Amino acid sequence: MNKLSLGQLDLRGKRVLVRVDFNVPVKDGTVTDATRLRASVPTVRHIVEHGGRAILVSHLGRPDGKRDSRYSLAPVAKEFERLVGRPVAFVDDCLGKATEGTPIVLLENVRFYAEEEANDPTFARKLAMHAELYVNDAFGTAHRAHASTAGVAKHFPRSAAGFLMEKELRYLGGALEKPERPFVAILGGSKVSDKILVIEALLRKVDLLLIGGGMAYTFLAARGAKIGASKVESDRIETARALAGPKVRLPMDHVVADRFDAGANVRVAAEVPDGWLGLDIGPKTLEAFVAEIRTAKTVLWNGPVGVFEMEKFAGGTKAIAEALAASNALSIVGGGDSAAAVAKFGVADKMTHVSTGGGASLEFLEGKELPGVACLTEA
């Protein structure tokens, strides 16, 4: 991904339209998780410190193409001002006039216009009128061909990757292209269907693929194992059978429950009894997985290996997170629930890189071209 970087731009006296990913949880007017805001601070500070004006554009939630105060970015502007340590002006319309003389401006939710998700060229041109340069620092939305992530770049002579975007491409791309070996990938989550293309792509790259979470039971069913009442994608069993080669490791034991509930009866079992559900990897599996992590040089993790939101079934995911935090491997956490897990267990800062992209990370790992990256200027 040889794209022009923010660091290569002459920013003096320039207005820079920056696509950021400020799609953060807001409750009662307060941002409850500012991880994505912090991630864009280096890009915004660099622009201002090098004589530019940063005009930030983002979406928040799904307002369905119309103005909705529940999805206003006004509270986000206040929190970002605190984090960046400089005044942030808020403009209550993404097509409104950006305040002159203010180094940092946040425009209102771009999805208040249906034209954003439609990648309407006229709307993209209007957004572009805010600035002379375009920077995309929103990896989490780079898989969407929307007006502010892709269409707008056509109206600028040069479009660059922000520092966060650059970091995402460097670590995820590096893991796929030139990993230090042994290269181990850990995949979890609930559905095989969500990750078939990722599995196929990774099997061509990794030395070992460890599979946990709900998706493991479709693989186990394909092997004829007893899986009780665990969720299985019956239409994916043949696919799982075809994918389950010598590089794939599946759970050898399980934390099982008599119902999907925090108050369920729980025990460890080598096979899932009839009527019971497998909701986490068992201790033997965990020991084997952790042993592989300890000897790996590169580890890519996408998806929890159990229902980590419930304490009784969080042990496997927590132990994987802690093993990664303690390892000397290059550790890359592929966004989404796995990013939430390392944050929950207090080890996010021990990882080499935690991706801010959920769907974008998956599509990148699948080898797909991301519209928000493809539109950037070649270096």
C-alpha positions as CSV (number, residue, x, y, z in Angstrom):
1,M,0.0,0.0,0.0
2,N,2.4,2.7,-1.3
3,K,0.2,5.7,-0.6
4,L,1.0,9.3,-0.1
5,S,1.4,10.1,3.6
6,L,0.3,13.1,5.6
7,G,4.0,13.6,6.5
8,Q,4.8,14.3,2.9
9,L,2.4,17.2,2.5
10,D,3.3,20.9,2.7
11,L,0.5,22.0,5.0
12,R,1.4,25.7,5.5
13,G,-1.6,27.9,5.0
14,K,-3.6,25.0,3.7
15,R,-7.1,23.9,4.7
16,V,-7.1,20.1,5.1
17,L,-10.3,18.1,4.9
18,V,-9.7,15.1,7.2
19,R,-12.1,12.1,7.2
20,V,-11.9,10.8,10.8
21,D,-13.8,8.0,12.4
22,F,-15.6,9.6,15.3
23,N,-18.4,7.0,15.4
24,V,-18.1,6.6,19.1
25,P,-20.7,5.7,21.8
26,V,-22.5,8.7,23.3
27,K,-24.8,8.5,26.3
28,D,-26.6,11.5,27.8
29,G,-24.4,13.9,25.9
30,T,-21.1,12.2,27.0
31,V,-18.7,10.2,25.0
32,T,-18.4,6.8,26.9
33,D,-15.4,5.4,24.8
34,A,-13.0,7.9,23.3
35,T,-10.6,5.3,21.8
36,R,-11.2,6.4,18.2
37,L,-10.9,10.0,19.1
38,R,-7.5,9.5,20.7
39,A,-6.4,7.6,17.6
40,S,-6.8,10.6,15.4
41,V,-5.1,13.1,17.8
42,P,-1.6,12.7,16.2
43,T,-2.9,13.5,12.7
44,V,-4.8,16.6,13.8
45,R,-2.0,17.9,15.9
46,H,0.5,17.5,13.1
47,I,-1.7,19.5,10.7
48,V,-2.1,22.4,13.1
49,E,1.6,22.3,14.2
50,H,2.7,22.5,10.6
51,G,0.6,25.5,9.7
52,G,-2.6,23.9,8.4
53,R,-6.2,24.0,9.4
54,A,-7.9,20.7,10.1
55,I,-11.5,20.5,9.0
56,L,-12.8,17.2,10.3
57,V,-15.7,15.2,8.8
58,S,-17.2,12.0,10.3
59,H,-20.4,10.1,10.7
60,L,-22.1,9.0,13.9
61,G,-24.5,6.1,14.0
62,R,-27.2,5.5,11.4
63,P,-29.5,8.6,11.1
64,D,-30.9,7.3,7.8
65,G,-30.0,10.4,5.8
66,K,-31.8,13.0,7.9
67,R,-31.0,15.3,10.7
68,D,-31.5,13.6,14.1
69,S,-30.2,15.2,17.3
70,R,-29.5,11.8,18.8
71,Y,-26.6,11.5,16.4
72,S,-25.2,14.9,16.6
73,L,-21.4,15.2,16.8
74,A,-21.6,18.2,19.1
75,P,-20.7,16.2,22.3
76,V,-17.9,14.6,20.3
77,A,-16.4,18.0,19.5
78,K,-16.2,18.9,23.2
79,E,-14.5,15.6,24.1
80,F,-12.1,15.9,21.2
81,E,-11.2,19.4,22.2
82,R,-10.2,18.0,25.6
83,L,-8.1,15.3,24.1
84,V,-6.3,17.3,21.5
85,G,-5.6,20.2,23.9
86,R,-6.7,22.9,21.5
87,P,-10.0,24.7,20.7
88,V,-12.3,22.8,18.4
89,A,-15.1,24.8,16.6
90,F,-18.2,22.9,15.8
91,V,-20.3,23.6,12.6
92,D,-23.8,22.3,12.8
93,D,-24.0,21.4,9.1
94,C,-21.4,19.4,7.3
95,L,-21.9,21.7,4.3
96,G,-21.9,24.9,6.4
97,K,-19.1,27.4,6.4
98,A,-16.1,26.3,8.5
99,T,-15.3,29.0,11.0
100,E,-12.4,31.2,9.7
101,G,-9.3,31.5,11.8
102,T,-10.1,28.4,13.9
103,P,-7.3,25.8,13.5
104,I,-9.6,22.8,14.2
105,V,-13.2,22.4,13.0
106,L,-15.5,19.5,13.4
107,L,-18.4,19.4,10.9
108,E,-21.8,17.9,11.8
109,N,-22.6,14.3,11.1
110,V,-22.1,13.7,7.3
111,R,-24.8,11.0,7.4
112,F,-27.5,13.6,8.0
113,Y,-27.4,13.7,4.2
114,A,-28.5,10.6,2.3
115,E,-26.1,11.6,-0.5
116,E,-23.2,10.6,1.8
117,E,-23.8,6.8,1.7
118,A,-25.0,7.1,-2.0
119,N,-21.5,8.5,-2.8
120,D,-23.3,11.3,-4.7
121,P,-20.7,13.2,-6.8
122,T,-22.3,16.6,-6.3
123,F,-22.4,16.2,-2.5
124,A,-18.7,15.0,-2.6
125,R,-17.8,18.2,-4.6
126,K,-19.5,20.4,-2.0
127,L,-17.6,18.7,0.8
128,A,-14.4,19.2,-1.1
129,M,-15.0,22.9,-1.3
130,H,-14.0,23.2,2.4
131,A,-10.3,22.6,1.7
132,E,-7.3,22.4,-0.6
133,L,-6.0,19.0,0.6
134,Y,-7.7,15.7,1.6
135,V,-6.5,13.3,4.3
136,N,-8.2,10.0,5.1
137,D,-7.5,8.9,8.7
138,A,-10.7,6.8,9.1
139,F,-9.6,3.2,8.5
140,G,-12.8,1.9,10.2
141,T,-14.8,3.3,7.3
142,A,-12.3,2.7,4.5
143,H,-14.3,-0.3,3.2
144,R,-17.2,2.0,2.4
145,A,-17.4,3.8,-0.9
146,H,-19.1,6.9,0.5
147,A,-18.8,10.5,-0.5
148,S,-16.6,11.5,2.4
149,T,-14.4,8.3,2.2
150,A,-13.9,7.9,-1.5
151,G,-15.9,10.2,-3.8
152,V,-14.4,13.4,-2.3
153,A,-10.8,12.4,-3.2
154,K,-11.6,13.0,-6.9
155,H,-11.8,16.7,-6.2
156,F,-8.3,17.1,-4.8
157,P,-5.0,17.2,-6.6
158,R,-3.4,15.2,-3.7
159,S,-5.1,12.9,-1.2
160,A,-3.0,11.3,1.6
161,A,-3.3,8.8,4.4
162,G,-3.4,10.1,7.9
163,F,-1.1,8.7,10.5
164,L,-3.7,6.3,11.9
165,M,-4.5,5.0,8.4
166,E,-0.8,4.6,7.6
167,K,-0.3,2.6,10.8
168,E,-3.3,0.3,10.1
169,L,-2.0,-0.4,6.6
170,R,1.6,-0.9,7.8
171,Y,0.7,-3.4,10.5
172,L,-2.1,-5.3,8.8
173,G,-0.3,-5.2,5.5
174,G,3.0,-6.3,7.0
175,A,1.4,-9.2,8.8
176,L,0.0,-10.5,5.5
177,E,3.0,-9.7,3.2
178,K,6.2,-10.2,5.3
179,P,5.4,-11.7,8.7
180,E,8.1,-12.8,11.0
181,R,7.6,-16.5,11.6
182,P,6.1,-18.5,13.2
183,F,3.0,-16.6,12.2
184,V,-0.1,-17.7,14.2
185,A,-3.6,-16.4,13.6
186,I,-6.4,-16.7,16.1
187,L,-10.0,-16.5,14.8
188,G,-13.1,-16.4,16.9
189,G,-16.6,-15.0,16.7
190,S,-19.9,-16.6,16.1
191,K,-20.1,-17.4,12.4
192,V,-18.0,-19.2,9.9
193,S,-19.9,-17.4,7.1
194,D,-18.6,-14.1,8.3
195,K,-15.0,-15.2,8.0
196,I,-14.8,-17.8,5.1
197,L,-12.7,-15.4,2.9
198,V,-10.5,-14.4,5.9
199,I,-9.8,-18.1,6.6
200,E,-9.0,-18.8,3.0
201,A,-6.7,-15.9,2.8
202,L,-4.9,-16.6,6.1
203,L,-4.4,-20.3,5.4
204,R,-2.2,-19.2,2.5
205,K,-0.1,-17.0,4.9
206,V,0.0,-18.5,8.4
207,D,1.9,-21.3,9.9
208,L,-1.0,-22.1,12.3
209,L,-4.7,-21.1,12.6
210,L,-6.3,-21.4,16.0
211,I,-10.1,-21.4,15.9
212,G,-12.4,-20.7,18.8
213,G,-15.7,-19.1,19.6
214,G,-19.1,-20.1,18.2
215,M,-17.6,-20.7,14.7
216,A,-15.5,-23.6,16.0
217,Y,-18.7,-25.7,16.4
218,T,-19.4,-25.7,12.7
219,F,-15.8,-27.0,12.2
220,L,-16.3,-29.6,14.9
221,A,-19.6,-30.7,13.5
222,A,-17.8,-31.2,10.1
223,R,-15.4,-33.6,11.9
224,G,-18.3,-35.5,13.5
225,A,-17.6,-34.4,17.0
226,K,-20.4,-34.1,19.7
227,I,-21.4,-30.5,19.9
228,G,-24.7,-30.7,21.9
229,A,-27.0,-27.8,21.2
230,S,-24.1,-25.4,20.2
231,K,-24.9,-23.2,17.3
232,V,-24.0,-24.6,14.0
233,E,-24.3,-23.2,10.5
234,S,-25.5,-26.4,8.7
235,D,-25.1,-24.8,5.3
236,R,-21.4,-24.2,6.0
237,I,-20.4,-27.7,7.2
238,E,-19.0,-28.7,3.8
239,T,-17.1,-25.5,3.6
240,A,-15.7,-26.0,7.1
241,R,-14.7,-29.6,6.2
242,A,-12.8,-28.3,3.1
243,L,-11.0,-25.6,5.1
244,A,-10.0,-27.7,8.1
245,G,-6.6,-28.8,6.9
246,P,-3.3,-29.5,8.8
247,K,-2.8,-25.8,9.8
248,V,-6.1,-25.6,11.6
249,R,-6.4,-26.3,15.4
250,L,-9.8,-26.6,17.0
251,P,-10.9,-26.7,20.7
252,M,-10.2,-30.0,22.5
253,D,-12.4,-29.2,25.4
254,H,-15.1,-26.7,26.3
255,V,-16.7,-24.7,29.0
256,V,-20.3,-25.8,28.5
257,A,-23.6,-24.5,29.9
258,D,-27.2,-25.8,30.2
259,R,-28.5,-22.6,28.8
260,F,-27.4,-19.3,27.3
261,D,-27.5,-17.2,30.5
262,A,-25.2,-15.7,33.0
263,G,-26.8,-17.8,35.7
264,A,-26.5,-21.1,33.8
265,N,-25.1,-24.3,35.2
266,V,-21.5,-24.6,33.9
267,R,-18.9,-27.3,33.6
268,V,-15.9,-28.3,31.6
269,A,-16.3,-31.2,29.1
270,A,-14.2,-32.8,26.4
271,E,-17.4,-33.0,24.2
272,V,-20.5,-31.0,24.5
273,P,-23.3,-33.0,26.1
274,D,-26.7,-33.3,24.5
275,G,-28.8,-30.2,25.2
276,W,-25.8,-28.2,26.4
277,L,-24.0,-25.3,24.7
278,G,-20.3,-24.7,24.2
279,L,-19.7,-21.1,25.3
280,D,-15.9,-20.9,25.8
281,I,-12.7,-22.9,25.1
282,G,-11.7,-25.3,27.9
283,P,-8.5,-25.4,29.9
284,K,-6.7,-28.0,27.7
285,T,-7.4,-26.0,24.6
286,L,-6.4,-22.8,26.3
287,E,-3.1,-24.3,27.4
288,A,-2.4,-25.5,23.9
289,F,-3.3,-22.1,22.3
290,V,-1.2,-20.2,24.8
291,A,1.8,-22.4,24.1
292,E,1.5,-21.5,20.4
293,I,1.3,-17.8,21.3
294,R,4.5,-18.0,23.4
295,T,6.5,-19.5,20.5
296,A,5.1,-17.2,17.8
297,K,6.9,-14.2,16.3
298,T,3.7,-12.7,14.8
299,V,0.2,-13.2,16.1
300,L,-3.0,-11.8,14.5
301,W,-6.2,-12.1,16.5
302,N,-9.7,-11.4,15.3
303,G,-12.7,-12.5,17.3
304,P,-13.2,-13.6,20.9
305,V,-13.0,-17.4,21.7
306,G,-15.9,-17.3,24.0
307,V,-18.9,-15.2,25.2
308,F,-16.6,-12.9,27.0
309,E,-19.4,-10.5,27.9
310,M,-20.5,-13.0,30.5
311,E,-18.0,-13.6,33.3
312,K,-18.4,-17.4,33.4
313,F,-17.5,-17.6,29.7
314,A,-14.8,-14.9,29.6
315,G,-11.9,-17.0,30.8
316,G,-10.6,-18.1,27.4
317,T,-10.7,-14.7,25.8
318,K,-9.1,-13.1,28.9
319,A,-6.3,-15.6,29.0
320,I,-5.6,-15.2,25.2
321,A,-5.4,-11.4,25.7
322,E,-3.1,-11.8,28.7
323,A,-0.9,-14.3,26.9
324,L,-0.6,-11.9,23.9
325,A,0.2,-9.0,26.3
326,A,3.0,-11.0,27.9
327,S,4.5,-12.4,24.6
328,N,7.4,-11.0,22.6
329,A,5.5,-11.5,19.4
330,L,4.3,-8.7,17.1
331,S,0.7,-8.7,18.2
332,I,-2.1,-7.4,16.0
333,V,-5.7,-7.3,17.2
334,G,-8.1,-7.0,14.3
335,G,-10.7,-4.6,15.6
336,G,-14.3,-5.2,16.6
337,D,-15.0,-7.5,19.5
338,S,-11.4,-8.6,20.0
339,A,-10.4,-4.9,20.3
340,A,-13.2,-4.5,22.9
341,A,-11.9,-7.6,24.7
342,V,-8.3,-6.3,25.1
343,A,-9.7,-3.0,26.3
344,K,-12.0,-4.7,28.8
345,F,-9.2,-6.8,30.2
346,G,-6.8,-3.8,30.5
347,V,-4.1,-5.0,28.1
348,A,-4.8,-2.9,24.9
349,D,-1.7,-0.9,25.5
350,K,0.4,-4.1,25.6
351,M,-0.5,-5.0,22.1
352,T,1.7,-3.9,19.2
353,H,-1.4,-2.7,17.3
354,V,-5.1,-2.7,18.0
355,S,-7.0,-1.9,14.8
356,T,-9.8,0.6,14.9
357,G,-11.6,-1.1,12.0
358,G,-14.0,-4.0,12.4
359,G,-15.5,-4.6,9.0
360,A,-12.6,-2.8,7.4
361,S,-10.1,-5.1,9.1
362,L,-11.9,-8.2,7.9
363,E,-12.1,-7.0,4.3
364,F,-8.5,-6.0,4.3
365,L,-7.5,-9.5,5.6
366,E,-9.6,-11.0,2.9
367,G,-7.4,-9.2,0.4
368,K,-10.2,-6.9,-0.8
369,E,-9.4,-3.4,-2.1
370,L,-10.7,-0.8,0.3
371,P,-12.3,2.2,-1.6
372,G,-11.1,4.6,1.1
373,V,-7.5,3.5,0.5
374,A,-7.7,3.0,-3.3
375,C,-8.7,6.6,-3.8
376,L,-5.5,8.0,-2.2
377,T,-2.7,9.3,-4.2
378,E,0.2,6.9,-5.0
379,A,3.4,7.9,-3.2
